[in-house]
């Protein structure tokens, strides 16, 4: 499949985040932004997205429990290929959790009205997949040991019918998506905060020696409540 055909099958991806002026994304230490906090949800809603995506760490509070190391260590040993699973029922909006080793022990298949879908690698055990099915959590298998992000997005578009997805991950998930050329737009709420903490996650954290910077094209700048700036960038080279 050509890159152009693949792009047509996958959703449009907007990386929508709130950051400090120095690019940090962990907000717990920040001073109160007043009405500025609400701008993140208000601006995100303008995209009319039918799904959002985060990584495992961000999703842990929603799952309520993390599986033990012993549980995670029981991996799939091979055999017949296993199918993706879409839970019965009508689902109009989705929360996608990137969880390669299946650490999240979901108690519910819903986050604020959005149906939970786990994005897993093929190493997760049959036992864990059965656990997800019992709780009505959908899942898709993409990649052998780690998640193949491109394949996952194609499945999200083809099987779940998602057309617009907000990427709201940590730095590594965002960085992995950017590195793979899977982000169409970057939507930043820049808070009037200088964080300064060394070693905290930033907007894009890419691991490896072959990291290539990406050129962005500014689409718009808007001042929002309490000195929050909304910046929208198109990722150059994207066709959407």
SULKA-V531400 format. One record per pair of residues at least 12 apart in sequence whose ideal C-beta (glycine too) atoms are under 6 Angstrom apart, sorted by the first residue. I is the first residue (numbers start at 1). J is the second residue. D is the distance in whole Angstrom. If there is no record, write none. Layout:
i=I j=J d=D
i=I j=J d=D
This chain:
i=9 j=154 d=5
i=9 j=157 d=5
i=9 j=158 d=6
i=10 j=153 d=4
i=10 j=154 d=5
i=10 j=157 d=5
i=11 j=157 d=5
i=11 j=162 d=5
i=11 j=163 d=6
i=11 j=164 d=6
i=11 j=165 d=4
i=12 j=164 d=5
i=12 j=184 d=5
i=12 j=240 d=5
i=13 j=165 d=5
i=13 j=167 d=5
i=13 j=182 d=6
i=13 j=183 d=5
i=13 j=184 d=5
i=14 j=47 d=6
i=14 j=166 d=6
i=14 j=185 d=5
i=14 j=187 d=5
i=15 j=167 d=4
i=15 j=174 d=6
i=15 j=183 d=5
i=15 j=186 d=5
i=16 j=44 d=5
i=16 j=166 d=5
i=16 j=168 d=6
i=16 j=187 d=4
i=17 j=203 d=6
i=18 j=40 d=5
i=18 j=189 d=4
i=18 j=191 d=6
i=19 j=188 d=6
i=19 j=190 d=6
i=19 j=203 d=5
i=20 j=191 d=6
i=20 j=193 d=4
i=20 j=195 d=4
i=21 j=194 d=6
i=22 j=194 d=6
i=22 j=195 d=5
i=23 j=202 d=5
i=23 j=203 d=5
i=24 j=195 d=4
i=24 j=200 d=5
i=24 j=202 d=6
i=25 j=201 d=5
i=25 j=203 d=6
i=26 j=200 d=5
i=26 j=201 d=6
i=30 j=193 d=5
i=33 j=191 d=6
i=33 j=226 d=6
i=34 j=226 d=4
i=35 j=225 d=4
i=35 j=226 d=5
i=36 j=225 d=5
i=36 j=226 d=4
i=36 j=228 d=4
i=39 j=189 d=6
i=39 j=224 d=4
i=39 j=225 d=6
i=39 j=228 d=5
i=40 j=189 d=5
i=43 j=230 d=5
i=44 j=166 d=6
i=47 j=164 d=6
i=49 j=164 d=4
i=49 j=166 d=5
i=50 j=93 d=5
i=50 j=162 d=5
i=51 j=94 d=4
i=51 j=162 d=4
i=51 j=165 d=5
i=52 j=95 d=6
i=52 j=166 d=4
i=52 j=168 d=6
i=53 j=96 d=4
i=53 j=165 d=6
i=53 j=167 d=5
i=54 j=168 d=5
i=54 j=169 d=5
i=55 j=98 d=5
i=55 j=169 d=5
i=55 j=170 d=5
i=55 j=173 d=4
i=56 j=99 d=5
i=56 j=103 d=6
i=57 j=170 d=6
i=58 j=170 d=6
i=59 j=97 d=4
i=62 j=111 d=5
i=63 j=104 d=4
i=63 j=106 d=5
i=64 j=107 d=5
i=65 j=105 d=4
i=66 j=103 d=5
i=67 j=103 d=5
i=67 j=105 d=5
i=72 j=101 d=5
i=72 j=103 d=6
i=74 j=125 d=5
i=75 j=123 d=5
i=75 j=125 d=6
i=76 j=123 d=6
i=76 j=125 d=5
i=84 j=140 d=4
i=85 j=133 d=6
i=85 j=138 d=6
i=85 j=139 d=5
i=86 j=138 d=5
i=87 j=136 d=4
i=87 j=138 d=5
i=91 j=115 d=4
i=93 j=114 d=5
i=94 j=114 d=6
i=94 j=115 d=5
i=94 j=117 d=5
i=94 j=160 d=6
i=95 j=111 d=5
i=95 j=114 d=4
i=95 j=116 d=5
i=96 j=117 d=5
i=96 j=119 d=6
i=97 j=118 d=5
i=98 j=119 d=5
i=98 j=147 d=6
i=98 j=173 d=6
i=99 j=118 d=5
i=100 j=121 d=4
i=100 j=146 d=5
i=100 j=147 d=5
i=102 j=120 d=6
i=102 j=124 d=4
i=102 j=128 d=5
i=106 j=135 d=6
i=106 j=137 d=5
i=109 j=135 d=6
i=109 j=136 d=4
i=109 j=137 d=5
i=116 j=137 d=5
i=117 j=138 d=4
i=118 j=137 d=6
i=118 j=139 d=4
i=119 j=140 d=6
i=119 j=147 d=6
i=119 j=152 d=5
i=120 j=139 d=6
i=120 j=141 d=6
i=121 j=143 d=5
i=121 j=145 d=6
i=121 j=146 d=6
i=121 j=147 d=6
i=122 j=141 d=5
i=122 j=144 d=5
i=123 j=145 d=6
i=140 j=155 d=5
i=149 j=176 d=6
i=149 j=177 d=6
i=149 j=180 d=5
i=149 j=182 d=6
i=150 j=180 d=6
i=153 j=182 d=6
i=170 j=201 d=5
i=171 j=201 d=4
i=171 j=202 d=5
i=171 j=205 d=3
i=172 j=205 d=5
i=174 j=204 d=5
i=175 j=204 d=4
i=175 j=205 d=5
i=175 j=206 d=4
i=178 j=204 d=5
i=179 j=206 d=5
i=183 j=235 d=5
i=184 j=235 d=6
i=184 j=238 d=5
i=184 j=240 d=5
i=185 j=234 d=6
i=186 j=233 d=4
i=187 j=232 d=5
i=188 j=231 d=5
i=189 j=228 d=6
i=189 j=230 d=6
i=190 j=229 d=4
i=191 j=228 d=6
i=192 j=227 d=4
i=215 j=236 d=5
i=216 j=233 d=4
i=217 j=234 d=5
i=217 j=236 d=5
i=218 j=233 d=6
i=219 j=232 d=4
i=219 j=234 d=5
i=220 j=232 d=5
